[in-house]
Amino acid sequence: MAFLRAFGRFVPERAVGNAELAARLGCEEQWIRDVSGILERRYASESVVEMAARAAADCLSQAGVEASSIGCVIVSSGSAERRFPGPAAETAARLGISGAPAIDLPVASAGSLFGMALAADLAARYRRVLVIASEKMSAVIEGAPLDRNTAILFGDGAGACLIDSAEGWARIENFKLHSDGAFADHLRLDFNQALRMDGRTVILQAARKIPAVIRQVLEAAGLAPSDLSAFLMHQANQNLIVKIAQTLDVPAEKFYSNIARYGNTSSASMLIAAAEWRAENPQPGPVVFATFGAGFHWGALLALGS
């Protein structure tokens, strides 16, 4: 058994609005908003590790536990500054977590949910597992000639989640994870290259696969989409979120969204959204987390109030 104990977040100070990007890209501000739902995104001066440590510190503070009590650390990032080592071990060291296993998940967009699912199984062994996702997508965008189809979307930030084997505000009921490497070329970041994204394929596949996997976890628990209090998704595109709500026949208001303020922060986005949603909802009902990203990797996780 595993429980959601707390969430945390860190978002950089610098806000980059649509006007700034539109001027650089030769497009209209309104076009950016119409195709993505984004008004601004954050660009970081901090490193991936610095952002990860700050989001984790916020999470531990929200949980009221010491870093020394953490038995395992999982860090997701698809935008780390070096090939190896990944950010997990250094992040743990900055938090003062010594000797505990620190696992890297270089899974863009879906990494936070895959990390939560792994943590749910690992909690029985390690008691408290800290899941962190930290992304510096601005470095990816600025490191190559600007492509208006990707430059408008991405921002920086970090989120964290503490999963505890003994206590928390919600019990993890079940989860489903999927991968399909046949689509690997449709969303990829090669070494020293620009981000490559076939937006039409990504949106089409996400719009099909996310509702299907949400239904999988709900049917296993004997629940319907209408039974949930909230849906916490990877913040990829506002139009996609609305489409998924329509497919599930659920009011779009049940899908928490902060993409207008932060853009797409890849694997960090769902945990940043969860931290803000949790602060606004101290006594929530059943909630589903769902992600879709490069790989393709996708999945959903159901949590029930404990």
C-alpha positions as a printed NumPy array, in Angstrom:
array([[  0.   ,   0.   ,   0.   ],
       [  1.209,   3.519,  -0.799],
       [ -0.118,   7.001,  -0.129],
       [  0.297,  10.467,  -1.605],
       [  1.763,  12.48 ,   1.262],
       [  2.555,  15.894,  -0.288],
       [  3.451,  17.842,  -3.41 ],
       [  5.889,  20.689,  -4.003],
       [  6.843,  23.028,  -6.814],
       [  9.373,  25.537,  -8.04 ],
       [  8.851,  27.941, -10.933],
       [ 11.498,  30.471, -12.035],
       [ 10.964,  34.209, -11.669],
       [ 11.415,  35.266, -15.285],
       [  8.12 ,  35.272, -17.208],
       [  8.323,  35.264, -20.996],
       [  5.063,  36.486, -22.489],
       [  3.626,  35.806, -25.908],
       [  4.489,  39.305, -27.103],
       [  8.199,  38.667, -26.604],
       [  8.124,  35.374, -28.465],
       [  5.832,  36.64 , -31.216],
       [  8.295,  39.42 , -32.001],
       [ 11.142,  36.928, -32.293],
       [  9.193,  34.363, -34.271],
       [  7.337,  36.688, -36.648],
       [  3.885,  35.536, -35.582],
       [  0.867,  36.967, -33.751],
       [  0.346,  36.807, -29.989],
       [ -3.226,  35.674, -30.524],
       [ -2.087,  32.773, -32.72 ],
       [  0.096,  31.467, -29.875],
       [ -2.819,  31.651, -27.473],
       [ -5.255,  30.058, -29.917],
       [ -3.113,  27.021, -30.744],
       [ -1.835,  26.343, -27.211],
       [ -3.78 ,  28.208, -24.537],
       [ -0.49 ,  29.659, -23.278],
       [ -0.092,  33.3  , -22.255],
       [  3.395,  33.109, -20.752],
       [  6.034,  30.645, -19.658],
       [  8.991,  30.783, -17.241],
       [ 12.67 ,  30.711, -18.206],
       [ 15.157,  29.665, -15.523],
       [ 18.579,  30.919, -14.564],
       [ 18.748,  27.907, -12.229],
       [ 20.025,  24.483, -13.315],
       [ 17.909,  21.342, -13.515],
       [ 19.393,  20.18 , -10.185],
       [ 18.817,  23.535,  -8.482],
       [ 15.165,  23.583,  -9.522],
       [ 14.716,  19.931,  -8.511],
       [ 16.15 ,  20.571,  -5.047],
       [ 13.92 ,  23.595,  -4.489],
       [ 10.76 ,  21.772,  -5.534],
       [ 11.738,  18.834,  -3.323],
       [ 12.393,  21.115,  -0.353],
       [  8.929,  22.612,  -0.802],
       [  7.405,  19.125,  -0.907],
       [  9.201,  18.009,   2.257],
       [  8.101,  21.198,   3.998],
       [  4.485,  20.572,   2.997],
       [  4.759,  17.015,   4.325],
       [  6.477,  18.073,   7.54 ],
       [  9.213,  15.449,   7.229],
       [ 12.997,  15.61 ,   7.234],
       [ 15.077,  14.779,   4.191],
       [ 16.937,  12.206,   6.262],
       [ 13.757,  10.09 ,   6.397],
       [ 13.638,   9.616,   2.614],
       [ 14.502,   6.075,   1.557],
       [ 14.674,   6.545,  -2.21 ],
       [ 14.792,   9.433,  -4.706],
       [ 13.521,   9.332,  -8.294],
       [ 14.25 ,  12.271, -10.618],
       [ 12.722,  12.65 , -14.063],
       [ 14.296,  15.007, -16.596],
       [ 14.612,  15.   , -20.348],
       [ 16.59 ,  18.24 , -20.396],
       [ 19.478,  17.627, -17.998],
       [ 22.671,  19.485, -18.809],
       [ 24.908,  16.411, -19.225],
       [ 24.752,  12.826, -20.391],
       [ 25.841,  11.36 , -17.058],
       [ 25.554,  11.306, -14.184],
       [ 21.913,  12.294, -14.289],
       [ 20.504,  14.828, -11.839],
       [ 19.137,  12.333,  -9.288],
       [ 22.274,  11.698,  -7.223],
       [ 23.298,  15.359,  -7.111],
       [ 19.767,  16.423,  -6.205],
       [ 19.704,  13.924,  -3.32 ],
       [ 23.075,  15.209,  -2.11 ],
       [ 21.855,  18.813,  -2.147],
       [ 18.897,  17.779,  -0.022],
       [ 21.181,  16.047,   2.473],
       [ 19.971,  12.564,   1.543],
       [ 23.017,  10.338,   1.852],
       [ 23.296,   6.704,   0.851],
       [ 19.716,   6.269,  -0.39 ],
       [ 19.315,   5.046,  -3.986],
       [ 18.786,   7.901,  -6.467],
       [ 17.238,   6.864,  -9.778],
       [ 17.165,   8.877, -13.014],
       [ 14.198,   8.673, -15.383],
       [ 14.998,  10.487, -18.647],
       [ 11.372,  10.303, -19.767],
       [ 10.073,  13.543, -21.249],
       [  6.537,  14.613, -20.277],
       [  5.435,  11.242, -18.854],
       [  8.36 ,  10.805, -16.45 ],
       [  6.619,  12.183, -13.373],
       [  3.773,   9.686, -13.597],
       [  6.106,   6.783, -14.354],
       [  8.102,   7.871, -11.3  ],
       [  4.995,   7.941,  -9.113],
       [  4.022,   4.461, -10.268],
       [  7.497,   3.091,  -9.521],
       [  7.451,   4.83 ,  -6.152],
       [  4.119,   3.211,  -5.286],
       [  5.746,  -0.201,  -5.644],
       [  9.049,   0.806,  -4.026],
       [  7.425,   2.384,  -0.957],
       [  6.978,  -1.021,   0.7  ],
       [ 10.756,  -1.422,   0.665],
       [ 11.937,   2.171,   1.196],
       [  8.995,   3.613,   3.189],
       [  9.231,   7.135,   1.769],
       [ 10.037,   7.75 ,  -1.889],
       [ 10.567,  11.267,  -3.182],
       [  9.63 ,  11.747,  -6.847],
       [ 10.921,  14.888,  -8.562],
       [ 10.611,  16.15 , -12.13 ],
       [ 12.735,  19.084, -13.264],
       [ 12.995,  20.516, -16.769],
       [ 14.919,  23.372, -18.339],
       [ 13.263,  23.366, -21.738],
       [ 14.32 ,  26.945, -22.481],
       [ 17.89 ,  25.693, -22.927],
       [ 16.637,  23.195, -25.507],
       [ 14.657,  25.842, -27.371],
       [ 17.363,  28.509, -27.25 ],
       [ 20.108,  26.042, -28.136],
       [ 18.951,  25.746, -31.76 ],
       [ 17.348,  27.999, -34.393],
       [ 13.909,  28.928, -33.111],
       [ 11.028,  26.865, -34.483],
       [  7.751,  28.632, -33.849],
       [  5.879,  25.32 , -33.556],
       [  7.931,  24.326, -30.504],
       [  9.345,  27.595, -29.131],
       [  5.876,  28.847, -28.182],
       [  5.114,  25.788, -26.057],
       [  7.872,  25.137, -23.576],
       [  8.958,  26.588, -20.256],
       [ 10.976,  25.66 , -17.183],
       [ 10.126,  24.441, -13.706],
       [ 10.149,  21.559, -11.253],
       [  7.614,  19.6  ,  -9.233],
       [  7.846,  16.965,  -6.514],
       [  5.708,  14.323,  -4.839],
       [  6.282,  12.377,  -1.617],
       [  4.909,   8.844,  -1.592],
       [  4.69 ,   7.172,   1.808],
       [  3.968,   3.547,   2.674],
       [  2.141,   4.412,   5.898],
       [  0.212,   7.683,   5.634],
       [ -1.016,  10.412,   3.344],
       [ -4.088,  12.284,   2.161],
       [ -4.86 ,   9.78 ,  -0.61 ],
       [ -4.195,   6.092,  -1.232],
       [ -2.835,   5.011,  -4.603],
       [ -5.479,   2.578,  -5.835],
       [ -3.959,   1.465,  -9.142],
       [ -2.112,   2.611, -12.227],
       [ -1.562,   1.631, -15.852],
       [  1.584,   2.398, -17.869],
       [  2.154,   1.927, -21.598],
       [  4.92 ,   2.487, -24.163],
       [  5.161,   2.244, -27.943],
       [  8.554,   2.784, -29.557],
       [  7.065,   2.707, -33.047],
       [  6.484,   6.441, -32.591],
       [  9.959,   7.285, -31.256],
       [ 10.861,   9.516, -34.201],
       [  7.725,  11.631, -33.893],
       [  8.886,  13.423, -30.732],
       [ 12.589,  13.352, -30.002],
       [ 15.605,  15.351, -28.879],
       [ 18.862,  14.095, -30.358],
       [ 22.245,  15.134, -28.941],
       [ 23.206,  18.646, -30.056],
       [ 20.117,  18.924, -32.234],
       [ 16.862,  20.848, -32.214],
       [ 13.726,  19.356, -30.705],
       [ 11.819,  17.415, -33.362],
       [  8.057,  17.152, -33.   ],
       [  5.373,  15.943, -35.39 ],
       [  2.666,  17.897, -33.63 ],
       [ -0.233,  16.4  , -35.538],
       [  0.753,  12.814, -34.699],
       [  1.488,  13.658, -31.061],
       [ -1.873,  15.362, -30.521],
       [ -3.784,  12.645, -32.378],
       [ -2.202,   9.827, -30.39 ],
       [ -2.5  ,  11.65 , -27.061],
       [ -6.17 ,  12.429, -27.691],
       [ -6.821,   8.714, -28.196],
       [ -4.515,   7.116, -25.656],
       [ -5.067,   9.334, -22.605],
       [ -8.86 ,   8.818, -22.362],
       [ -8.381,   5.088, -22.959],
       [ -5.841,   4.642, -20.16 ],
       [ -7.917,   6.774, -17.781],
       [-10.865,   4.477, -18.445],
       [ -8.622,   1.476, -17.756],
       [ -7.728,   2.574, -14.235],
       [-11.275,   3.683, -13.465],
       [-12.914,   0.471, -14.687],
       [-10.498,  -1.563, -12.568],
       [-11.777,   0.356,  -9.531],
       [-15.439,   0.271, -10.533],
       [-15.586,   4.032, -11.106],
       [-16.793,   6.263, -13.927],
       [-15.167,   9.53 , -15.053],
       [-18.054,  11.432, -13.48 ],
       [-17.131,   9.999, -10.051],
       [-13.83 ,  11.883,  -9.937],
       [-13.285,  15.204,  -8.223],
       [-10.368,  16.189, -10.459],
       [ -8.128,  15.178, -13.343],
       [ -4.468,  16.195, -13.088],
       [ -2.763,  15.953, -16.453],
       [  0.514,  16.761, -18.121],
       [  0.049,  20.365, -19.195],
       [  0.864,  19.97 , -22.885],
       [ -1.809,  22.003, -24.662],
       [ -5.064,  23.522, -23.445],
       [ -6.933,  22.438, -26.564],
       [ -5.848,  18.838, -25.922],
       [ -7.069,  19.009, -22.319],
       [-10.476,  20.239, -23.48 ],
       [-10.641,  17.492, -26.118],
       [ -9.929,  14.785, -23.539],
       [-12.598,  16.203, -21.214],
       [-15.104,  16.043, -24.075],
       [-14.13 ,  12.468, -24.926],
       [-14.681,  11.409, -21.31 ],
       [-17.921,  13.464, -21.133],
       [-16.608,  15.372, -18.121],
       [-16.802,  19.162, -17.573],
       [-13.505,  20.765, -18.587],
       [-13.498,  22.557, -15.215],
       [-12.611,  19.224, -13.556],
       [ -9.298,  19.233, -15.428],
       [ -6.959,  21.462, -13.453],
       [ -5.015,  23.718, -15.81 ],
       [ -2.158,  26.158, -15.284],
       [ -0.689,  25.962, -18.775],
       [ -1.628,  29.589, -19.475],
       [  0.892,  30.718, -16.839],
       [  3.723,  28.206, -17.276],
       [  3.461,  26.624, -20.705],
       [  4.556,  23.023, -21.192],
       [  7.254,  22.142, -18.643],
       [  7.533,  18.546, -19.894],
       [  7.73 ,  15.983, -17.073],
       [  7.523,  18.705, -14.401],
       [  4.146,  20.01 , -15.52 ],
       [  1.842,  17.469, -13.889],
       [  3.531,  17.779, -10.484],
       [  3.559,  21.591, -10.604],
       [ -0.164,  21.46 , -11.392],
       [ -0.749,  18.91 ,  -8.612],
       [  1.018,  21.092,  -6.041],
       [ -1.125,  24.107,  -6.914],
       [ -4.324,  22.072,  -7.119],
       [ -3.665,  20.44 ,  -3.75 ],
       [ -3.15 ,  23.832,  -2.093],
       [ -6.626,  24.816,  -3.3  ],
       [ -8.324,  21.502,  -2.415],
       [ -7.549,  20.344,   1.145],
       [-10.209,  17.589,   1.11 ],
       [-10.479,  16.225,  -2.439],
       [-12.335,  13.176,  -3.62 ],
       [-10.992,  10.584,  -6.076],
       [ -8.416,  12.011,  -8.5  ],
       [ -6.706,  10.703, -11.62 ],
       [ -3.24 ,  11.659, -12.836],
       [ -2.511,  11.187, -16.548],
       [  0.424,  11.842, -18.869],
       [  1.573,  11.294, -22.427],
       [  5.021,  11.961, -23.843],
       [  7.979,  11.079, -26.003],
       [  8.602,   7.411, -26.501],
       [  5.654,   7.264, -26.807],
       [  5.028,   6.697, -23.075],
       [  1.649,   7.24 , -21.432],
       [ -0.29 ,   6.233, -18.364],
       [ -2.757,   7.043, -15.616],
       [ -2.829,   6.666, -11.825],
       [ -5.888,   6.672,  -9.574],
       [ -5.745,   7.962,  -5.988],
       [ -8.596,   7.734,  -3.469],
       [ -9.005,   9.9  ,  -0.37 ],
       [ -7.779,   8.03 ,   2.705]])
